[in-house]
Amino acid sequence: MDLGLAGKNAAVAAGSAGLGLGSAKALAAEGARVVICGRDRDRLDAAAAGIEGDVIPLVADVGTAEGGAAFIAEAERRLGAIDIVVANCGGPPAGSFASTGIEAYRTANELAMLGSIAMCQAAIPAMQERGWGRVVAITSYGVRQPPPQLIASAAARAGLTAFLKVTAREVAKDGVTVNSVQPGAHDTARLRGANNDLSAIARTLPTGVIGDADDFGQAVAFLCSQQARFITGAALLVDGGASLGV
């Protein structure tokens, strides 16, 4: 299926590895010109070299509001108009109610919410003026089913999801869609670094297998497509059936 993305300009945050990289690959494969960012130049350049298509690597840290806005500004300088933003960031550290102090919530909000909000604020107005745009934020299945040891992360990502929902309704009339994708367990370096036995995680999932980052990227690309023009304000679970909520 042709997703109608050839010639579009996309900014993919934290695109040097994992789900961001999978998203960048999928968009580039559809003919979009893609800017990816990461904090490590060597890893970023290696990721860009592995993507088939028109890709520009930028060293940037989107874990703050200032960093998120700066990434969009530099992407616009390199590509011109930005048609697609994939807002993505790292996750806050683990913690429970008892172990998580108020400063940890401030840090989590900056990392997992404010950076993505700043990317939206920097990119969406120009999309509205042009009458076309796509924003997809990568959050977590924990928005639906908060993990017990990730209280700050769940709170911050839930706040971002609410922001995206309200924004989607406000800008829909201007041809701009705003959605989020909520991943569960995917085979990424982050998951491998936190778990020694991915097969044990796979056995807890209805699918019986861990997610694939490239498959995840295809879901993101579809939400950016022409065909998805009537999908906005959605939060798509990509978790192998792990979430128990309706």
Beta strands, then each sheet from edge to edge (+ up, - down):
strand 1: 9-12
strand 2: 33-38
strand 3: 55-59
strand 4: 84-87
strand 5: 133-138
strand 6: 176-183
strand 7: 235-238
sheet 1: 3+ 2+ 1+ 4+ 5+ 6+ 7+
end
